[in-house]
Amino acid sequence: MRPIGLRARVSAAFALGALILSACISLVSYESVRNTLFAERERTAVRATYYDATVVSAGIGGPAPDVLEVLQSLDTGTDRYVLLHLDGRWHSRSADLAVDTAVPPGLQEMTASGEAGAQRIRRDGRPALIVGVPLAGAAVFYEIVSLGELERTLQTLALVLTAVAIMVAAAGAAVGWYVTRHALRPVTAVAEAARGIAGGDLTTRLDPATEPDLAPLSAAFNDMADQLSRRLERDRRFAADVSHELRSPLQTLEAAASVLDKRRDQLDERAGAAVGLVTAEISRFQALVNDLLELARTDQPAHREPVDVPALARRICHSRDLPGDLVETVPGTPATWSVDKRRVEQALGNLIDNAVRYGGGPIAVRVGPGYLEVDDAGPGVSENDRPTIFDRFVRGRAANARGDGDGTGLGLAIVAGHAAAHGGDADVTERPGGGARFRMTFPGFDA
């Protein structure tokens, strides 16, 4: 499972915090408004009930009162129902109202004791408020006030507050994303600088003044980069100095071995074999020293100049007794590139030599827009060997299987170094149909 990024976690925390805060505020606001509206509605209902009770009390005070007429004279509208309990009987002005179950028993007991009261009930699934007022002569007047409209108002309020909470949470997430984007910008700069160092740009540095709070980190990073640059420079100079110092005695040895090799026929069999072995090893040592010198120079900037790369590739093939028609130019590829001619020539030559030695020979040298490819007819490079095939002193399994010991293990490392000097890279894949395909890329080749 892929871990959640820091920016996503911070944004989620902002959203959750905003949601909790807005939910609490919405809940408190809802309860406050709800209590206020209900209290106001109850006060209004009680006042209206007392007023109607006064009218009813006056209307039933005489002999043989017309209770129905008195109740119908009340202006109650459509959301209020009236009941009268008089002489042990229930009276109402609507025949459909079940008067025997409308008033809760508890409220009936309270009003029977001469005390007015009110109680919230649900009638036909809708909220209502019933108010009871005792009248003279053991009569009790009840008024049922519908709270449906108030309930709909509260539902609308709840929906609005919920929508507000969701919008606030979304705004919190957006603020968190914005804040983390700017807060992590220095960290992003550090990551980009680290990638630049890893890519070979040892001049990459951070400006401590950009973010004062991260000044110690910037200073530590710059110090690390300085030390790494000095260490690599020392290693490069050491390799170059050692290789340079070895060249003179090697040339002397090579000259002496050449003299002995010319007189091998005059020596006995064992001495001749020893001379041949020494001559071969000196040649291999000379190649190793030359490769070390070249490798020490790969981290230097490329000296770009206009180069006819297809013609250069054909010339490299001819110098190795390979047909020039091995070179294929991808349609649309410009002939002239802005590259370091010496480096491209050596890198491509190393790839072709590698194909000749270990890959059964090259079958195509392809020049495409910003890349060079060499296909061979060998066994290819296994998935396990590909990550390290361009490292120094690494020899592929094909070379080991053939027992070919004349390689230095630096040819492909030099290829990768020359590609990196141009801002590109080198890799190897499987060629369709079998074999290996080595590729070098050259960004900005047509600049």
C-alpha positions as CSV (number, residue, x, y, z in Angstrom):
1,M,0.0,0.0,0.0
2,R,1.4,3.4,-1.0
3,P,2.0,5.6,2.0
4,I,0.0,8.9,2.2
5,G,2.2,11.9,1.5
6,L,2.9,14.7,4.0
7,R,0.9,17.3,2.1
8,A,-2.1,15.0,1.9
9,R,-1.9,14.3,5.7
10,V,-1.6,17.9,6.6
11,S,-4.5,18.8,4.3
12,A,-6.6,16.0,5.8
13,A,-5.7,17.3,9.3
14,F,-6.8,20.8,8.3
15,A,-10.0,19.5,6.8
16,L,-10.8,17.3,9.8
17,G,-10.0,20.2,12.2
18,A,-12.2,22.6,10.2
19,L,-15.0,20.0,10.0
20,I,-14.9,19.3,13.8
21,L,-14.9,23.1,14.6
22,S,-17.6,23.9,12.1
23,A,-19.7,20.9,13.3
24,C,-19.4,22.1,16.9
25,I,-20.3,25.6,16.0
26,S,-23.2,24.4,13.8
27,L,-24.5,22.1,16.6
28,V,-24.3,24.9,19.2
29,S,-26.0,27.3,16.8
30,Y,-28.7,24.8,15.9
31,E,-29.5,24.0,19.5
32,S,-29.5,27.7,20.5
33,V,-31.8,28.6,17.6
34,R,-34.0,25.6,18.2
35,N,-34.5,26.3,21.9
36,T,-35.1,30.0,21.1
37,L,-37.7,29.2,18.5
38,F,-39.5,26.6,20.6
39,A,-39.5,28.9,23.6
40,E,-40.9,31.8,21.6
41,R,-43.5,29.5,20.0
42,E,-44.6,28.2,23.3
43,R,-44.9,31.7,24.8
44,T,-47.0,32.7,21.8
45,A,-49.2,29.5,22.1
46,V,-49.7,30.1,25.8
47,R,-50.8,33.7,25.3
48,A,-53.2,32.7,22.5
49,T,-54.6,29.8,24.6
50,Y,-55.2,32.1,27.6
51,Y,-56.9,34.6,25.4
52,D,-59.1,31.9,23.8
53,A,-59.8,30.4,27.3
54,T,-61.1,33.8,28.5
55,V,-63.5,33.9,25.5
56,V,-64.7,30.4,26.1
57,S,-65.1,30.9,29.8
58,A,-67.3,33.9,29.1
59,G,-69.3,32.0,26.5
60,I,-70.1,29.1,28.7
61,G,-70.9,31.1,31.8
62,G,-74.6,31.4,31.1
63,P,-77.4,28.9,31.4
64,A,-77.6,26.2,28.6
65,P,-74.6,27.5,26.6
66,D,-74.0,26.6,23.0
67,V,-70.5,25.1,23.4
68,L,-70.0,24.4,19.7
69,E,-70.9,27.9,18.7
70,V,-68.6,29.3,21.3
71,L,-65.7,27.1,20.1
72,Q,-66.4,28.0,16.5
73,S,-66.2,31.7,17.3
74,L,-62.5,31.4,18.1
75,D,-60.1,32.5,15.4
76,T,-57.6,29.7,15.5
77,G,-56.6,29.4,11.9
78,T,-55.5,26.1,10.4
79,D,-52.7,25.2,12.8
80,R,-54.6,25.3,16.1
81,Y,-57.2,22.9,17.4
82,V,-59.4,23.6,20.5
83,L,-60.9,21.1,23.0
84,L,-63.1,21.7,26.0
85,H,-63.7,19.3,28.8
86,L,-67.0,20.3,30.4
87,D,-69.2,18.4,32.8
88,G,-67.3,15.2,32.1
89,R,-67.7,15.4,28.4
90,W,-65.2,16.4,25.6
91,H,-66.2,19.1,23.1
92,S,-64.5,20.1,19.9
93,R,-65.5,21.9,16.8
94,S,-64.0,19.2,14.4
95,A,-65.5,15.8,14.3
96,D,-62.4,14.1,13.0
97,L,-60.3,14.9,16.0
98,A,-60.1,12.0,18.5
99,V,-60.7,14.0,21.6
100,D,-60.5,11.0,23.9
101,T,-56.8,10.4,23.1
102,A,-55.6,13.9,22.1
103,V,-54.7,15.1,25.7
104,P,-52.0,13.1,27.5
105,P,-53.1,11.7,30.8
106,G,-50.4,13.5,32.7
107,L,-51.6,16.9,31.5
108,Q,-55.2,16.0,32.3
109,E,-54.3,15.2,35.9
110,M,-52.4,18.5,36.1
111,T,-55.2,20.6,34.8
112,A,-57.8,18.7,36.9
113,S,-55.9,19.8,40.0
114,G,-56.4,23.4,38.9
115,E,-52.9,24.0,37.5
116,A,-52.3,25.2,33.9
117,G,-49.7,23.3,31.9
118,A,-48.2,22.6,28.5
119,Q,-46.7,19.5,26.8
120,R,-45.1,18.7,23.5
121,I,-46.7,15.7,21.7
122,R,-46.6,14.1,18.3
123,R,-49.9,13.7,16.6
124,D,-50.3,11.9,13.3
125,G,-46.5,11.8,13.1
126,R,-46.1,15.6,13.4
127,P,-45.0,17.6,16.4
128,A,-47.5,19.7,18.3
129,L,-47.9,21.6,21.6
130,I,-50.9,21.2,23.8
131,V,-51.7,23.8,26.4
132,G,-54.3,23.3,29.1
133,V,-56.0,26.1,31.1
134,P,-58.5,25.3,33.9
135,L,-61.8,27.3,33.8
136,A,-64.5,27.9,36.3
137,G,-66.7,25.0,37.3
138,A,-64.1,22.3,36.8
139,A,-64.0,22.9,33.1
140,V,-60.7,22.7,31.2
141,F,-59.8,24.4,28.0
142,Y,-57.1,22.8,25.7
143,E,-55.5,24.2,22.6
144,I,-53.3,22.0,20.3
145,V,-50.9,24.1,18.3
146,S,-49.1,22.5,15.3
147,L,-45.3,22.8,15.3
148,G,-44.9,21.4,11.8
149,E,-43.8,24.7,10.3
150,L,-41.3,25.2,13.0
151,E,-40.0,21.7,12.4
152,R,-39.6,22.3,8.7
153,T,-37.7,25.5,9.5
154,L,-35.4,23.7,11.8
155,Q,-34.8,21.0,9.1
156,T,-33.9,23.7,6.6
157,L,-31.6,25.2,9.2
158,A,-29.9,21.8,9.8
159,L,-29.4,21.4,6.1
160,V,-27.9,24.8,5.8
161,L,-25.6,24.3,8.7
162,T,-24.5,20.9,7.4
163,A,-23.7,22.4,4.0
164,V,-21.8,25.2,5.7
165,A,-19.8,22.6,7.7
166,I,-18.9,20.7,4.6
167,M,-17.9,23.9,2.8
168,V,-15.8,24.9,5.8
169,A,-14.1,21.5,5.8
170,A,-13.4,21.8,2.0
171,A,-12.0,25.3,2.6
172,G,-9.9,23.9,5.4
173,A,-8.5,21.2,3.1
174,A,-7.8,23.9,0.4
175,V,-6.0,26.1,3.0
176,G,-4.0,23.1,4.2
177,W,-3.0,22.2,0.7
178,Y,-2.0,25.8,0.0
179,V,-0.1,26.2,3.3
180,T,1.8,22.9,2.9
181,R,2.6,23.8,-0.6
182,H,4.4,26.9,0.5
183,A,5.7,25.4,3.7
184,L,7.2,22.5,1.8
185,R,8.7,24.6,-0.9
186,P,12.1,24.8,0.9
187,V,12.0,21.0,1.3
188,T,11.2,20.7,-2.4
189,A,14.1,22.9,-3.2
190,V,16.3,20.6,-1.1
191,A,15.0,17.6,-2.9
192,E,15.7,19.2,-6.3
193,A,19.2,20.2,-5.2
194,A,19.8,16.6,-4.1
195,R,18.6,15.3,-7.4
196,G,20.9,17.8,-9.2
197,I,23.9,16.5,-7.1
198,A,22.9,12.9,-7.8
199,G,22.7,13.8,-11.5
200,G,26.2,15.0,-11.5
201,D,25.8,18.8,-11.1
202,L,28.1,19.3,-8.2
203,T,27.7,23.1,-8.4
204,T,24.1,22.9,-7.0
205,R,23.8,24.9,-3.7
206,L,21.0,26.2,-1.5
207,D,20.5,29.8,-0.5
208,P,20.2,30.0,3.3
209,A,18.5,33.4,3.1
210,T,15.5,32.0,1.2
211,E,14.0,30.4,4.3
212,P,15.6,31.6,7.6
213,D,14.0,28.8,9.6
214,L,15.7,26.2,7.4
215,A,19.1,28.1,7.3
216,P,20.8,25.3,9.3
217,L,19.5,22.7,6.9
218,S,20.7,24.7,3.9
219,A,24.1,25.3,5.4
220,A,24.5,21.6,6.2
221,F,23.4,20.6,2.7
222,N,25.9,23.1,1.1
223,D,28.6,21.8,3.4
224,M,27.8,18.2,2.4
225,A,27.9,19.2,-1.3
226,D,31.2,21.0,-0.8
227,Q,32.8,18.0,0.9
228,L,31.4,15.6,-1.7
229,S,32.7,17.8,-4.5
230,R,36.1,18.0,-2.9
231,R,36.1,14.2,-2.3
232,L,35.2,13.5,-5.9
233,E,37.8,15.9,-7.2
234,R,40.4,14.3,-5.0
235,D,39.4,10.8,-6.3
236,R,39.5,12.1,-9.9
237,R,42.9,13.7,-9.5
238,F,44.2,10.6,-7.7
239,A,43.0,8.3,-10.5
240,A,44.4,10.7,-13.2
241,D,47.7,11.2,-11.4
242,V,48.2,7.5,-10.8
243,S,47.3,6.7,-14.4
244,H,49.5,9.4,-15.7
245,E,52.5,8.2,-13.6
246,L,51.9,4.7,-14.7
247,R,52.0,5.5,-18.4
248,S,55.8,6.2,-18.6
249,P,56.9,2.9,-17.0
250,L,54.2,1.1,-19.0
251,Q,55.5,2.5,-22.2
252,T,59.0,1.4,-21.3
253,L,57.8,-2.1,-20.4
254,E,55.8,-2.2,-23.6
255,A,58.8,-1.3,-25.7
256,A,60.9,-3.9,-23.9
257,A,58.2,-6.5,-24.3
258,S,57.9,-5.7,-28.0
259,V,61.7,-6.3,-28.5
260,L,61.4,-9.6,-26.7
261,D,58.3,-10.5,-28.7
262,K,60.1,-10.0,-32.0
263,R,62.8,-12.4,-30.9
264,R,60.3,-15.0,-29.5
265,D,61.4,-17.5,-32.2
266,Q,64.9,-17.5,-30.9
267,L,63.7,-18.5,-27.4
268,D,62.7,-21.8,-26.1
269,E,59.0,-22.8,-25.9
270,R,58.5,-21.9,-22.2
271,A,60.4,-18.6,-22.5
272,G,58.4,-17.7,-25.7
273,A,55.1,-18.5,-23.9
274,A,56.1,-16.3,-21.0
275,V,57.1,-13.4,-23.3
276,G,53.7,-13.7,-25.1
277,L,51.9,-13.7,-21.7
278,V,53.8,-10.6,-20.5
279,T,53.2,-8.8,-23.8
280,A,49.4,-9.5,-23.5
281,E,49.2,-8.4,-19.9
282,I,51.2,-5.2,-20.6
283,S,48.8,-4.4,-23.4
284,R,45.8,-5.0,-21.1
285,F,47.4,-2.9,-18.4
286,Q,48.0,-0.1,-20.9
287,A,44.3,-0.2,-21.9
288,L,43.3,-0.1,-18.3
289,V,45.4,2.9,-17.6
290,N,44.0,4.7,-20.7
291,D,40.5,3.9,-19.6
292,L,41.2,5.1,-16.1
293,L,42.5,8.4,-17.5
294,E,39.4,8.7,-19.7
295,L,37.1,7.9,-16.8
296,A,38.8,10.5,-14.6
297,R,37.8,13.1,-17.3
298,T,34.2,12.1,-17.7
299,D,33.0,14.5,-15.0
300,Q,34.3,17.5,-16.9
301,P,31.9,19.6,-18.9
302,A,31.3,18.5,-22.5
303,H,32.8,20.8,-25.1
304,R,29.9,20.9,-27.6
305,E,30.4,21.6,-31.3
306,P,28.5,20.9,-34.5
307,V,29.1,17.2,-35.4
308,D,27.7,15.1,-38.3
309,V,26.8,12.2,-36.1
310,P,25.6,9.7,-38.8
311,A,28.9,10.3,-40.7
312,L,30.8,9.9,-37.4
313,A,29.0,6.6,-36.7
314,R,29.9,5.2,-40.2
315,R,33.5,6.2,-39.7
316,I,33.7,4.4,-36.4
317,C,32.3,1.3,-38.1
318,H,34.8,1.4,-40.9
319,S,37.7,1.8,-38.4
320,R,36.6,-1.5,-37.0
321,D,36.2,-3.3,-40.4
322,L,32.4,-3.2,-40.0
323,P,30.1,-2.2,-43.0
324,G,28.9,1.3,-42.9
325,D,25.4,0.3,-43.8
326,L,25.0,-0.9,-40.2
327,V,24.2,2.7,-39.4
328,E,20.5,3.5,-39.6
329,T,19.2,7.1,-39.3
330,V,15.7,7.5,-38.0
331,P,13.6,9.7,-40.3
332,G,13.4,13.3,-39.1
333,T,16.7,13.1,-37.2
334,P,19.0,16.1,-38.0
335,A,22.5,15.1,-39.2
336,T,24.3,17.8,-37.3
337,W,24.3,17.6,-33.5
338,S,25.8,19.9,-30.9
339,V,27.9,17.4,-28.9
340,D,31.4,16.7,-27.8
341,K,32.8,14.9,-30.8
342,R,35.6,13.1,-28.9
343,R,33.3,11.8,-26.2
344,V,30.6,10.7,-28.6
345,E,33.2,8.9,-30.8
346,Q,34.7,7.1,-27.8
347,A,31.3,6.2,-26.2
348,L,29.9,4.8,-29.5
349,G,33.1,3.0,-30.2
350,N,33.0,1.4,-26.7
351,L,29.4,0.2,-27.4
352,I,30.4,-1.3,-30.7
353,D,33.5,-2.9,-29.2
354,N,31.3,-4.3,-26.5
355,A,28.9,-5.8,-29.1
356,V,31.9,-7.3,-31.0
357,R,33.4,-8.9,-27.9
358,Y,30.4,-10.1,-26.0
359,G,27.3,-9.7,-28.1
360,G,28.0,-11.7,-31.2
361,G,28.6,-8.6,-33.2
362,P,26.5,-5.4,-33.8
363,I,23.6,-5.8,-36.2
364,A,22.5,-2.2,-36.1
365,V,23.8,1.2,-35.1
366,R,20.8,3.5,-34.9
367,V,20.9,7.3,-34.9
368,G,17.7,8.9,-33.6
369,P,16.6,12.3,-32.4
370,G,18.8,12.8,-29.4
371,Y,19.9,9.2,-28.9
372,L,22.3,6.5,-30.2
373,E,21.5,2.8,-30.1
374,V,23.6,-0.3,-30.7
375,D,21.8,-3.6,-31.2
376,D,23.7,-6.9,-30.9
377,A,23.0,-10.5,-31.7
378,G,24.2,-11.9,-28.3
379,P,22.4,-13.4,-25.4
380,G,21.3,-10.0,-24.1
381,V,21.7,-8.7,-20.5
382,S,19.6,-10.2,-17.8
383,E,17.3,-8.1,-15.6
384,N,19.5,-8.7,-12.6
385,D,22.6,-7.4,-14.4
386,R,21.1,-4.3,-16.0
387,P,21.1,-2.0,-12.9
388,T,24.9,-2.5,-12.5
389,I,26.1,-3.1,-16.0
390,F,27.3,0.5,-16.4
391,D,29.2,0.5,-13.0
392,R,33.0,0.6,-12.9
393,F,34.8,-2.7,-13.1
394,V,31.6,-4.7,-13.8
395,R,31.7,-7.3,-16.5
396,G,28.5,-8.9,-17.7
397,R,27.8,-12.6,-17.6
398,A,28.3,-12.9,-21.3
399,A,32.0,-11.8,-20.9
400,N,32.5,-14.2,-18.0
401,A,30.8,-17.1,-19.9
402,R,33.2,-16.6,-22.8
403,G,36.2,-16.4,-20.5
404,D,37.3,-13.3,-22.2
405,G,39.7,-11.6,-19.9
406,D,41.0,-8.8,-22.0
407,G,38.3,-6.3,-21.0
408,T,38.9,-3.7,-18.3
409,G,35.3,-3.5,-17.0
410,L,35.4,0.3,-17.6
411,G,34.1,0.6,-21.2
412,L,30.4,0.9,-20.3
413,A,31.2,3.1,-17.3
414,I,32.9,5.5,-19.7
415,V,29.8,5.4,-21.9
416,A,27.6,6.3,-19.0
417,G,30.0,9.1,-18.0
418,H,30.1,10.6,-21.4
419,A,26.3,10.5,-21.7
420,A,26.0,12.1,-18.3
421,A,28.4,14.9,-19.3
422,H,25.9,15.8,-22.0
423,G,23.0,15.7,-19.5
424,G,21.8,12.3,-20.7
425,D,22.1,8.8,-19.6
426,A,22.8,5.3,-20.8
427,D,20.7,2.1,-20.4
428,V,20.3,-1.3,-21.8
429,T,17.1,-3.1,-22.8
430,E,16.1,-6.3,-24.6
431,R,16.2,-6.1,-28.4
432,P,13.0,-7.3,-30.1
433,G,13.9,-10.7,-31.5
434,G,16.7,-11.3,-29.0
435,G,20.0,-9.7,-28.0
436,A,20.7,-6.5,-26.2
437,R,20.0,-2.9,-27.2
438,F,22.3,-0.2,-25.6
439,R,21.2,3.4,-25.8
440,M,22.7,6.7,-25.0
441,T,20.6,9.9,-24.8
442,F,21.8,13.5,-25.5
443,P,19.4,16.2,-24.4
444,G,19.8,19.5,-26.2
445,F,21.6,17.8,-29.1
446,D,20.1,20.2,-31.6
447,A,20.7,23.4,-29.5
